Structures are given as structure tokens and as C-alpha cells.
């Protein structure tokens, strides 16, 4: 699309939905919306069937990203791009879902990063970056979206062009950095016990899942710079729904890691990984009982005598 048209009218599809008569594009749009809504419903069921306790950052980030992210975003895009109902309603739904879907994915990735990264300063820094960027990037995106849709001046259109591309790039880079840290630290853990074939296989699978997430982010950025606004928005929702489904693959692999550990704790490995803590490779579990708080698990390295400063309790089920 010519740049002058974009500046004077805004991105194609932002106002009035998709105006073309290409049947293939309409079918593709319908398929992408259906993928989002189907994955959202399936994930909602899986989350409440899989987790035994409904608490912890991992549980809530998954739940909110699915129920308050994917579902409103999918419905908003359905109304928006097929020109059903008022524009303010569709944009409100899609923007509301955006806050829980896109920044929410970063919280999901962060909530399991502590399994392989034990530097508390780095973890706190990453959390602060996610929160600050959500405020600095997501809020201006919503403001310029409504400004471009309803004010429709070249100034608003220019602002939306810059902010939209900035938020797509930034959130993809943010997820890339978290995934890279996960991969880097996982490789370091593999080197601690190179003879454990099963654990190595599981770790390689986790690395492959994180690489797949990175490739999906690259696809979103590519479509954004091709100028296909309506396709980028729909594809982004579909990809984020797939990313959340991949989290269950990650959860299953983490459970398998626990099942390969020594049975130094009561209950099965699956119960433990879906409970209050994750044991990391080469870590033994020392159990202690507190009368006021119940049982608590503390992790300590087998190759050192110092204990972890923070119990790994971000992911509960």
C-alpha cells in the first residue's frame, strides 16, 4: 500500500474492517479467528483440569492470557474485520484482550524462567522491564488506535504507524530475550550432567519449543512490515494462542524432568511439579516442616552446600 494512503486514511482494515472481495482472504481471516477461539476454549478447559491448585504466577498468567486475552481479542477481531456491530465495541474488545494476551505472554515466559536462572537480580530486572514496557508501549498503542479510528487525521495516522510497529517489534524482542535466557541457562544445566540421556532429551525438547516461539515472533514482525494490517492482527492472535498451547508441552516436559529425579520427596514427580516447586537438574530436595505454614520444600545444589535463597513457588497447581 502506498505510504501516502496509509498516512491519510490509516492502515487498511482499521476502519470498517476488510473492504476487499477476495474470497481466499476472507476464508483465511475466518480460519484465523476460529483457531483463536477454539484454542482459547480448549486451553480454558485444560488449565482447570491440569492444575490442582489455582494459585501462583504461572497459573494466573496462563489463565488470564487465555480467558481475558484470547477470547476478547478473538471476538473483537471477528466483529472488527467482518464489520459486525459498532467500531467502538470491536476495538474495545480487541484492545482489552491485547493487554492480557501480548504482555501476558511475557509473564508466562517469565514465570518459568526461575527454573533455570537463579540470579535473583536478573529475575527482578526482567520483571520490572515487563511491567514498565507494558505501561510505556501498550497504553500508547491503545490511544493511537482509537485516535486513528475516530479522529482520522494524518497526525494520528503517523503516530499509529510508529507506535504499532514499535510495539510489535518490542514485545517480540522482549519475548526473544526471555526465551534466549531460558535456552542459554538450559544449555548450562545440560553441561552439569552430560551422561543423563533422558534428561538431555527433555532439555533439548524445551530448547526446541523456545526456538519455535522465537520463529513465531519473527513471522509476526515480517507480516507487520509487509503492510498487511488485518492479516498481522489476526495472525498475531492465532500465534499467541498457539504459544499458550505450547506452554502445556513445556509443562509436560518439566513434569518429566521431575520424574527423572531421585525420589527424595513424598508423592510423585508429577504431583510435585504441579505443586509448590520445581526441582532443577542436579538439585536435591530437602524437606522441612513449619507448624504455621505446612510443608515447604527448599532446593539446594548437590555440588555445593549453599541453599537457594528463594523457594521455587511461582508455579502452583
N, C-alpha and C positions, 0 to 999 in steps of 0.2 A: 504494500500500500504506500502511496506517495506520502512523504513527510508532511507536506502542506495540508493534505486531507486529514491526517492524524491530528495536527495541531488545531485545525479549525473545527473539526467535528468530534474529536476524541476517537478512541480505538473502536474498531468495528465490533458491534455486538454489545457495547456497554449501555447504549441507549436503544431500547426497542428490541433487544435480542438479535438473533441471527436473521438477517433480512434476505439472504440468498435463497435460491430454489434448487440447490444441489442436493439431490436425494441422498447421495452417499454421505455427505457431511451431516445431514440431519440424522441419518441412521447411526453414524459414528457418535454423535452427540448423545443420542438416546442410550446407546450401549454404555458409554462412559458414566452417565448418570445412574444407570441400572447397576453397574459394578459398584459404585459408591454406596448406594442404598442397600444392596444385597450384603456387601461386606460389613456395613455398619450393623445391620440386624444380626448377622452371624456372629460378629465379634461381641456384641452385647450379650448374646446368649453364652458364648464361650467364656467370657470373663467371669460371669457369675456362677458358671458351672465348674470352672477350673480353680478359682481362688477359694480357699477355705475360710479365710478371714478377710473381711472387706476393710483393709487399712493399709497404710504405707504409701510412699510416694509412687512406687511402681504401679500399684493397683489403681490409685486415683488418677494418675496421669493417663493410663490406658483407658480407664472408664470415661473420663471427661473428654478425652480426644475423640472417643468413639461416639458417645451419646450427644454431647454438646458441640462436637466439632464436625464429624462426618455427616450426621443426619441433617442438621440445619443447613450445612453447606450444600449437600446434595439436593435438598428441597428448594433452596434458594436458586441454585443454578438451573434446576428444572423449570421453575417459574420464570426466571430471567431470560434464558436463551430461547425458550419456546414461546416467549411473550404472553405468559399467562398471568393475569392479575396485575395489580399496580406495581410500578417500578420500585417504589419505596419499600414495599414489602419484601420483594425478592432480594434487593440489595441489603436490607436489614438482616435477613436470614443468612445470606452468604457471608456478610461481614462478621456477624456474631459467630458463625461457625469457624471462620478463619482464625479467630483468636485462640480457640481451643484446638484446632486442627494443626496449624503450622507451628506456632510456638510450643504447643502441646507435644509435638513430636520430639522437639529438643529436650523437653522434660523427661520423656520416656527414655531417650537415649542416655540422658544424664543419670537417671535413677538406677541404672545397672552398671554405670561406669566404675563405681566404687568396688566392684567385684575384682577388678584387675588393676586399678590405680589406687594406691594407698596414701598418696600425698594429699593431706587434708587442705593445705593451702591452695593447691591446684584445683581441687574439687570445689572449694568455696569460690574461687575466682570464676570458674566456669558457670556456677550457679548465678553469680552476680551478673555475668555477661548475658546470660539468657534472659534474666528479669529486665535488665536495663534495655537490651535491644528490643524486647517486646514492647516496651513503652515508647522508645525512640523511633522504631520502624513501623510497628503495626498501627499505632494510632494515626500518624500522618497518612498512612495508606488509606484508612477508612475516610478521613477528612477529604482527601483529594478525590477519592472515588465518588462521594456524594456531590462534591463541588463540580466535578466534570460532568456528572449525570444530570444535574439540575440547573447549574449556572451556565455551563456550556460556553465558556469564553476561552480564547487562546491561552490566557494566563493559567487558568485552571487545567486545561488540557496539557500544557507544557509541564506543569507541576506534577500531574498524574503520571506522565510519561517517565519522568525522572524517578519519582518515588516508587512506582510499581516495579520498574526494573531493579532499583536498588534493593527493595525488599525481597524480590525473587533471588537475586544473587546473594544477598547477605545471609538469608536463612539457609540457603543451600551450602554456603561456605561454613556457617556455624555447625550444621549437621555433619559436614565433611570433617571438620576439625575434631568433633566428638568421636566420630567413627574412626578417624585416624588414630586418636589416642587409644581407643579400645583395641584396635589392631596392633599398635605398637607394643602396648603393655601385655597383650595376649602372647605375642611372639616372645617377649622376655620370659613369661611364665613357662612357655614351652621349653625354653633352654634349661629350666631348673630340673626338669625330669624328662630327658630326651628318650628314655627307654620305655616309657608308658605309652604303648601303641594306641590303645583305645582313647586315652585322654588326648593324645596328639590328634587323632582323627576328629574328635569333637571340637577341639580348638580350631582346627582348620575349617570346619564347617561354620563356626562362628565368624571366622575371618571372612569366609566367602559371603555370608549373609550381609556383613557390614560393607563389603565391596559392592554388592548388589544395590544396597541403599545409596551408596555414592553415585553409581551409574544412573540411578533413577533421578537423582538431583541434577545430574548433567543433562539429562533429557528435558527436564523442566526448563532449565536455563536456555537450552538450544531453541525450544519452541517459542519461548518469550522473545528472543531476538529475531525470530523469523517473522514477527509481527502478527501472528495468529492468536489474537487475544482470546477469543471464545474457546479455541482449542486448548490454549495454555491453561485457562482457568479450570476447564473440565478435566483435562489430563492431570493437572496437579491434584485435584480432589481424588481421582481414581488412584493415582500413585501413592498418595498418603494413606489411603485405605489399605493398599497392598502392603505398605511399610508396617502398618499396625498388625496385619496378619502375620508378617514375618516375625514380629515380636513373640508370637506363640511358638514359632520354631526355635527362637533363641531360648525361650523359657524351657522348652523340652530338652534342648541340648544342655542347659545349665543343670537341669534335673539329672541328666545322665552323668554329668561331671560328679555330682554328689554321690550317685550310685556307685562310682568307681572308687570313692574314698573309703578309708578304713572305717568300720562301724564303731566309732568311738562315742557315739551318742545314741540315745534311745530313739526308736522309731526308724522308719525307712528314710533313705536319702530323698525320695520324692516329697515326703511329708516335710522334711527339714527345709528343702529349698523353697517350698511353697509356704513355709512358716515364717520364722523371725530372722533368719540369717542365711547368708551364703558362705560356705567354706571355699576358700581359694585353693588352687593346687598347691601341694606341699605344705598345707596348713593342718595342724591337728586341732581338735576341739576340746577345750577344757570347760566342763560344766560347773556352774556354781549356782547355789540356790539362795534367793533373797526372800525373807518372810513376807515383805510387803509388796514385792513386785512379781513373785513367782520365779519360774526358772529363767535363767539368762545364759546365753551361750557367748563365750569370748574366744576369739581366734588368736592363735599365736604361731609364728613360724617355727617349723621343725628344725630349720638350720640356724636359728638364733633363739635367744631366750627372752627377748623382749616381747611384750604383748601388744596387740593392736590397741590403739587409743580409743577407737570408736567401734562399737558393735555394729555389724552389718545388718541393720534392721530397716533399710529403706524399702525393702520389698516384702510385703506380707501377703498371706493368703488365708 
